[in-house]
Amino acid sequence: MPAIEVGRVCIKTAGREAGEKCVVVEIVDEKFVEVVGVSVKNRRCNIQHLEPVDQVLEIKSEDPEEIKKELEALNK
């Protein structure tokens, strides 16, 4: 299983956004990370509710809108 790291693309497995792709933008602690995605709000998320995929996004900006655009481009 790929490691949880900044820039790792994940799929949410729980909550109302389950099944949506998101990117880890910050590691809060050993249980929580901050994620953002095209249809995922910028928020804290339990690592157990994420399934990492093999894609890693190089985060060039702190702006959530820029990160969303990069994620969309990656999914095409």
NUMARGU-85687 format. One record per residue: x, y, z of N, C-alpha, C, O, CB in turn; residue in one letter; residue number from 1. Coordinates in pm, 1 decimal, m for minus. Last residue first. Glycine has a CB too. Layout:
<pt <X,Y,Z>,<X,Y,Z>,<X,Y,Z>,<X,Y,Z>,<X,Y,Z>,a,NUM>
...
//
This chain:
<pt <m743.9,1333.8,m1623.0>,<m788.1,1329.4,m1762.6>,<m710.6,1226.8,m1842.3>,<m735.1,1210.1,m1961.8>,<m773.7,1465.8,m1827.2>,k,76>
<pt <m643.1,1358.8,m1369.6>,<m748.1,1258.2,m1390.2>,<m791.8,1245.6,m1534.9>,<m869.2,1155.7,m1567.6>,<m867.5,1291.2,m1305.8>,n,75>
<pt <m471.3,1573.9,m1378.4>,<m414.0,1439.9,m1357.5>,<m514.7,1332.3,m1391.8>,<m476.6,1225.0,m1438.5>,<m366.9,1422.8,m1212.4>,l,74>
<pt <m645.9,1786.0,m1392.9>,<m559.1,1759.5,m1507.5>,<m500.1,1618.1,m1499.5>,<m481.8,1551.6,m1601.5>,<m445.9,1864.4,m1514.4>,a,73>
<pt <m754.8,1773.1,m1135.2>,<m841.0,1751.6,m1251.9>,<m757.8,1716.4,m1375.4>,<m794.5,1628.1,m1452.8>,<m926.5,1877.1,m1279.5>,e,72>
<pt <m527.4,1839.2,m986.6>,<m589.6,1707.5,m969.3>,<m679.3,1673.6,m1088.5>,<m679.8,1560.4,m1136.8>,<m671.5,1703.3,m838.5>,l,71>
<pt <m486.9,2102.5,m1069.3>,<m383.7,2002.6,m1096.8>,<m440.4,1861.5,m1085.7>,<m406.2,1774.1,m1165.3>,<m265.4,2019.8,m1000.6>,e,70>
<pt <m721.8,2218.5,m968.3>,<m697.1,2219.9,m1112.9>,<m594.0,2114.0,m1150.4>,<m610.0,2043.7,m1250.2>,<m649.2,2359.5,m1158.7>,k,69>
<pt <m680.1,2182.6,m692.0>,<m794.8,2118.8,m757.3>,<m773.7,2110.3,m908.2>,<m803.7,2007.9,m969.7>,<m924.2,2196.0,m726.3>,k,68>
<pt <m460.9,2350.7,m656.2>,<m444.1,2207.6,m633.2>,<m557.7,2130.2,m700.1>,<m534.6,2024.3,m758.4>,<m439.4,2176.8,m481.7>,i,67>
<pt <m580.7,2598.1,m702.4>,<m473.0,2552.5,m791.2>,<m454.7,2400.9,m779.2>,<m435.5,2331.7,m879.2>,<m340.1,2625.6,m757.9>,e,66>
<pt <m758.7,2605.3,m485.8>,<m812.2,2606.5,m622.2>,<m708.2,2558.7,m723.3>,<m741.4,2487.7,m818.2>,<m860.1,2747.4,m659.3>,e,65>
<pt <m589.2,2613.5,m257.1>,<m670.4,2494.5,m284.6>,<m725.5,2489.5,m426.5>,<m738.4,2380.9,m483.2>,<m784.3,2487.9,m187.5>,p,64>
<pt <m263.7,2731.4,m264.2>,<m400.3,2766.2,m300.4>,<m482.5,2640.8,m333.9>,<m449.6,2569.4,m428.5>,<m400.2,2863.1,m419.2>,d,63>
<pt <m3.9,2674.7,m237.5>,<m85.4,2653.5,m117.1>,<m233.8,2674.2,m147.6>,<m319.5,2638.8,m66.7>,<m40.7,2748.9,m4.1>,e,62>
<pt <158.9,2498.0,m505.4>,<91.5,2615.6,m452.7>,<14.4,2578.1,m327.1>,<m27.9,2463.6,m311.6>,<m2.5,2677.0,m558.1>,s,61>
<pt <256.2,2266.1,m597.1>,<338.1,2383.9,m624.1>,<281.8,2507.3,m556.6>,<348.6,2610.5,m550.6>,<349.4,2407.4,m773.4>,k,60>
<pt <277.8,1934.9,m534.8>,<203.4,2054.2,m491.4>,<294.6,2175.7,m503.5>,<394.6,2188.5,m432.9>,<151.0,2038.4,m344.2>,i,59>
<pt <257.4,1679.4,m747.2>,<356.7,1773.8,m696.3>,<284.5,1903.3,m663.0>,<236.0,1973.1,m752.1>,<472.3,1798.1,m800.1>,e,58>
<pt <85.7,1391.3,m660.1>,<74.9,1522.9,m722.5>,<182.1,1612.6,m662.5>,<195.8,1620.5,m540.4>,<m67.8,1584.4,m702.4>,l,57>
<pt <102.7,1052.5,m732.2>,<147.5,1158.3,m641.6>,<144.1,1288.2,m720.4>,<193.1,1295.1,m833.1>,<292.0,1129.3,m583.6>,v,56>
<pt <m76.4,744.1,m752.5>,<m43.2,875.3,m808.4>,<2.2,971.5,m698.9>,<m51.9,972.2,m588.3>,<m163.9,933.8,m883.3>,q,55>
<pt <m166.8,506.5,m649.5>,<m25.6,514.2,m687.3>,<16.4,650.0,m741.8>,<133.6,669.3,m774.3>,<4.3,409.7,m789.2>,d,54>
<pt <m377.2,593.9,m364.9>,<m354.3,532.8,m496.4>,<m208.6,558.1,m534.4>,<m135.4,623.6,m460.2>,<m452.9,590.9,m605.9>,v,53>
<pt <m501.6,533.5,m32.9>,<m404.8,594.8,m124.5>,<m396.2,518.9,m256.7>,<m406.4,396.3,m260.3>,<m266.7,600.6,m59.2>,p,52>
<pt <m799.1,587.5,103.4>,<m729.8,478.6,37.8>,<m633.0,539.0,m63.3>,<m675.2,589.9,m167.1>,<m829.9,380.3,m30.7>,e,51>
<pt <m911.4,706.6,419.0>,<m850.0,732.3,288.5>,<m786.9,605.4,234.2>,<m728.9,526.2,308.4>,<m744.7,844.1,298.7>,l,50>
<pt <m986.2,676.3,676.3>,<m1093.6,697.6,579.7>,<m1041.0,728.9,440.0>,<m1116.5,772.2,352.9>,<m1183.2,809.9,626.4>,h,49>
<pt <m759.4,669.2,826.6>,<m829.0,541.7,806.7>,<m943.5,553.6,706.2>,<m992.8,452.4,656.3>,<m882.7,490.2,939.6>,q,48>
<pt <m694.7,935.3,854.7>,<m617.4,856.1,758.3>,<m688.1,722.9,728.7>,<m677.3,670.3,617.9>,<m474.0,830.1,812.1>,i,47>
<pt <m956.6,1169.4,871.4>,<m890.8,1056.9,935.9>,<m820.7,972.8,829.2>,<m879.5,942.2,725.5>,<m992.9,971.2,1016.5>,n,46>
<pt <m906.3,1503.4,770.2>,<m965.3,1373.8,742.2>,<m886.3,1266.1,815.3>,<m763.4,1271.1,820.3>,<m968.7,1346.3,590.1>,c,45>
<pt <m983.3,1850.0,744.3>,<m910.7,1741.5,808.6>,<m982.5,1610.6,781.8>,<m1105.1,1607.1,771.9>,<m896.5,1766.3,960.4>,r,44>
<pt <m1039.6,2005.6,419.2>,<m1068.9,1973.8,558.1>,<m977.1,1865.7,611.7>,<m904.2,1799.6,537.7>,<m1212.8,1930.7,572.5>,r,43>
<pt <m1184.1,2135.0,150.5>,<m1053.9,2143.0,217.4>,<m1077.6,2123.2,366.5>,<m1129.3,2212.5,433.6>,<m981.9,2280.5,188.7>,n,42>
<pt <m1419.9,1899.6,11.0>,<m1386.7,2026.5,76.7>,<m1248.4,2018.5,139.5>,<m1201.4,1911.0,176.9>,<m1492.1,2062.1,183.8>,k,41>
<pt <m1421.2,1750.9,m300.9>,<m1394.2,1727.9,m158.3>,<m1353.4,1861.4,m97.0>,<m1263.0,1928.3,m147.1>,<m1281.9,1618.4,m136.9>,v,40>
<pt <m1424.2,1763.3,m570.2>,<m1554.8,1765.5,m503.1>,<m1540.0,1729.0,m355.4>,<m1634.9,1682.0,m292.6>,<m1653.2,1668.3,m572.4>,s,39>
<pt <m1146.3,1796.9,m601.2>,<m1238.3,1866.1,m690.9>,<m1376.2,1874.8,m626.2>,<m1438.5,1981.0,m626.8>,<m1246.6,1793.8,m827.7>,v,38>
<pt <m994.7,1832.9,m271.7>,<m1021.3,1765.6,m398.0>,<m1120.8,1844.5,m480.2>,<m1173.4,1946.4,m435.2>,<m1072.9,1624.2,m374.1>,g,37>
<pt <m778.8,1804.7,7.8>,<m860.2,1889.8,m78.9>,<m879.6,1812.6,m209.3>,<m792.3,1736.9,m251.7>,<m792.4,2031.9,m103.9>,v,36>
<pt <m696.9,1735.0,354.0>,<m713.6,1698.4,213.4>,<m794.1,1804.4,139.8>,<m867.2,1882.8,200.2>,<m782.0,1561.4,200.8>,v,35>
<pt <m481.0,1680.3,620.3>,<m570.5,1777.3,556.6>,<m574.9,1743.3,408.9>,<m471.1,1725.0,345.2>,<m522.7,1926.2,580.1>,e,34>
<pt <m493.4,1397.3,842.1>,<m428.9,1476.0,736.9>,<m530.4,1578.3,688.3>,<m650.4,1564.7,712.2>,<m377.7,1384.9,618.3>,v,33>
<pt <m448.0,1210.1,1147.5>,<m522.8,1302.6,1062.3>,<m433.9,1370.8,959.0>,<m316.5,1398.5,983.6>,<m591.5,1407.5,1147.4>,f,32>
<pt <m279.9,1044.2,1295.4>,<m414.3,996.5,1260.5>,<m487.2,1084.2,1159.1>,<m578.9,1037.2,1091.7>,<m497.3,986.6,1384.5>,k,31>
<pt <m39.2,1166.7,1347.4>,<m35.9,1027.7,1298.0>,<m173.5,974.2,1258.7>,<m182.6,869.3,1194.9>,<23.9,937.3,1403.7>,e,30>
<pt <m122.7,1495.1,1214.3>,<m55.3,1409.2,1312.1>,<m62.6,1265.7,1260.5>,<m89.4,1244.3,1142.3>,<m120.6,1422.0,1455.6>,d,29>
<pt <m137.1,1637.1,964.4>,<m165.2,1701.6,1092.5>,<m96.7,1625.6,1205.3>,<m21.5,1684.1,1283.2>,<m317.2,1709.7,1117.5>,v,28>
<pt <6.1,1695.7,663.8>,<m7.5,1589.9,762.4>,<m21.5,1657.4,898.0>,<69.7,1726.8,942.8>,<114.8,1490.6,759.2>,i,27>
<pt <m151.5,1839.1,379.3>,<m76.7,1858.8,503.3>,<m99.2,1739.1,593.7>,<m210.2,1686.2,600.5>,<m118.9,1990.4,574.4>,e,26>
<pt <m271.1,1753.6,149.6>,<m197.2,1880.1,142.5>,<m115.9,1906.7,268.4>,<m22.4,1986.7,266.4>,<m293.2,1995.3,118.8>,v,25>
<pt <m361.3,1481.7,m41.0>,<m314.1,1518.8,92.4>,<m231.8,1646.4,78.7>,<m133.3,1648.6,4.8>,<m229.6,1403.2,158.2>,v,24>
<pt <m640.2,1501.9,m255.4>,<m494.4,1508.3,m241.7>,<m461.2,1548.2,m98.5>,<m524.6,1637.1,m41.5>,<m431.7,1609.3,m344.0>,v,23>
<pt <m905.3,1285.9,m375.1>,<m855.4,1404.3,m306.1>,<m703.3,1393.7,m297.2>,<m645.4,1289.5,m327.9>,<m919.6,1418.7,m163.8>,c,22>
<pt <m1199.3,1150.3,m528.1>,<m1053.0,1164.1,m521.2>,<m1015.0,1292.7,m450.0>,<m1082.7,1394.8,m462.3>,<m991.0,1161.6,m662.5>,k,21>
<pt <m1475.5,981.0,m373.0>,<m1418.4,1098.1,m441.8>,<m1267.3,1100.9,m424.8>,<m1214.0,1059.8,m321.7>,<m1480.4,1229.4,m387.9>,e,20>
<pt <m1570.5,779.6,m215.6>,<m1554.5,751.2,m357.7>,<m1492.0,865.1,m436.0>,<m1458.7,848.3,m553.3>,<m1686.6,718.0,m417.1>,g,19>
<pt <m1743.4,988.4,12.4>,<m1685.5,856.7,m17.7>,<m1682.9,832.1,m168.4>,<m1779.7,860.0,m239.1>,<m1765.4,744.8,52.9>,a,18>
<pt <m1849.1,1216.7,116.8>,<m1762.2,1232.2,m1.0>,<m1694.5,1100.4,m39.9>,<m1598.5,1100.8,m116.9>,<m1655.4,1339.0,25.9>,e,17>
<pt <m1981.9,1148.7,343.6>,<m2065.0,1184.0,227.1>,<m1981.5,1203.2,101.9>,<m2035.9,1205.9,m8.5>,<m2144.8,1310.9,255.1>,r,16>
<pt <m1789.9,867.2,476.7>,<m1851.6,998.9,478.4>,<m1927.3,1028.5,350.7>,<m1936.1,944.6,261.0>,<m1747.4,1104.4,501.0>,g,15>
<pt <m1505.9,691.0,336.2>,<m1613.4,709.3,434.0>,<m1670.0,849.9,423.2>,<m1606.7,939.9,367.9>,<m1562.7,682.6,577.5>,a,14>
<pt <m1299.5,685.2,161.0>,<m1374.6,560.6,175.8>,<m1491.3,575.3,271.9>,<m1569.0,481.2,288.1>,<m1283.2,450.0,223.4>,t,13>
<pt <m1147.4,881.9,m91.0>,<m1214.8,877.8,39.0>,<m1301.7,753.2,46.2>,<m1369.8,718.9,m50.5>,<m1300.4,1006.0,62.1>,k,12>
<pt <m844.0,814.1,m237.1>,<m988.4,805.1,m256.3>,<m1050.1,796.1,m118.0>,<m1010.1,712.6,m36.9>,<m1028.8,681.7,m346.3>,i,11>
<pt <m557.1,1025.3,m300.9>,<m630.6,922.8,m226.7>,<m776.8,922.4,m270.3>,<m825.8,1017.1,m331.8>,<m619.6,946.7,m73.9>,c,10>
<pt <m232.8,1118.0,m390.3>,<m372.8,1116.4,m432.2>,<m440.5,999.5,m360.4>,<m388.1,888.2,m359.1>,<m386.5,1103.7,m589.4>,v,9>
<pt <7.5,1292.7,m205.1>,<m48.9,1161.3,m239.5>,<m196.1,1176.5,m277.2>,<m273.8,1239.6,m205.5>,<m33.3,1061.3,m121.0>,r,8>
<pt <90.0,1535.9,m109.8>,<85.1,1518.6,m254.6>,<25.1,1385.9,m298.0>,<m5.4,1367.8,m415.9>,<222.4,1531.0,m311.1>,g,7>
<pt <241.4,1405.5,174.5>,<192.6,1527.4,109.3>,<201.2,1507.4,m42.3>,<304.8,1467.7,m95.6>,<275.5,1653.8,154.6>,v,6>
<pt <141.5,1063.3,226.0>,<240.4,1170.0,224.6>,<178.5,1291.6,157.7>,<75.0,1281.2,91.9>,<370.8,1125.9,151.5>,e,5>
<pt <101.0,735.1,304.6>,<31.2,863.6,311.9>,<138.7,970.9,322.4>,<218.1,970.4,416.5>,<m69.8,869.7,434.5>,i,4>
<pt <233.8,490.7,73.7>,<237.4,566.5,199.2>,<153.4,692.5,189.0>,<136.1,749.4,81.2>,<381.5,602.6,236.2>,a,3>
<pt <58.7,219.9,m87.8>,<139.3,343.7,m90.9>,<127.9,420.7,41.3>,<25.9,415.5,110.0>,<94.5,434.2,m208.7>,p,2>
<pt <84.8,m119.6,0.0>,<0.0,0.0,0.0>,<88.1,124.3,0.0>,<182.0,133.6,79.0>,<m95.8,0.7,122.8>,m,1>
//
